[in-house]
C-alpha cells in the first residue's frame, strides 16, 4: 500500500510569477508541459515531502489554469539536504 501524497503547495504566489515564463509556457500544449515535468527530466516536477514545490511552478500554474488536475502528476520527492 502506498502512502498518501500531500497536496502540492506553491512556494511562489501568483503575483510573483514571472510573466514572460508564463506566456512562454502558455504557448505549449498541455501534453508538452506534462512530459517536461516527468521524473528524470531536467526540469522535472520536484517537491518536498510536505508538498512544497521546488521546481515546476510556472508549468503547473499554466496546467492548473487549463483545468488539469496537477495533483495526479508524478513528482520527484526531494529531501531538504538534496
N, C-alpha and C positions, 0 to 999 in steps of 0.2 A: 504494500500500500504506500502511495506517495504522500508526502506531506503537503498540506495546502500551501499555495504560493500567495504571499501577501500582495495586495493591490499595488500597482505602480504609483509612485509619488514623484511628481515633477519637482526637481530641485530649483528650477527657474520659473518665475511667474510669466504669464502671457506678455506682460508689459516689458519684460527684459529679453524676450526672444529677439534674435537678430532677424530683422525684416527681410534682408537680402537672402539669407538662408531659407527662410520660409517660402519666399517667392520661387527660389530655385527648386525646392522640393515639391512645390505645388505643380510644377511642370512635369513631374514624373508620375507614372501610373502607380496605383496602389500596389500592384504586383511587384514593380521595381523597388518600391520602398521596403516592402516586406522582405524581399530577397536580400537587400542591403543590410537588414537588421539581423539576419540569421547568425546563430553562433558559429564562430570560426571565420567570419568575415572581418575585414579590418575595422569596420565601424559597427560591429555587432551591438545589439541591444544589451547593455550592461547595467546591472542594478545591484545594490547591496542586498543582503539577506532580508532587510526590513522593507524592501521595495523601492527605496530611493534610487532614482535614475542617475546613472553616471554617464551614459553615452546613448544617444538616440533621441534626445529631446525634440529637436525640430521635426524629424521624420515622424515620430509618434504624434506630435501635435497635428501635423497635416493629416495623418491617418484618422485621428480622432475627429477632426473637422469633417471628414468624409463619412463618419458614422461607423468606422471599423472598430471592432472590439479589440483594443490593444492589449487587454489582459490575457488574451489567448496566445499571444506571440511568445515563442520560446526566447529565453533570456539567459545570458551568462551571469552567474552569481559571483560577485567579487567581494572577497573579504576585505576588511579595512587595510590590511598590510600588503595587498596586491597592488 
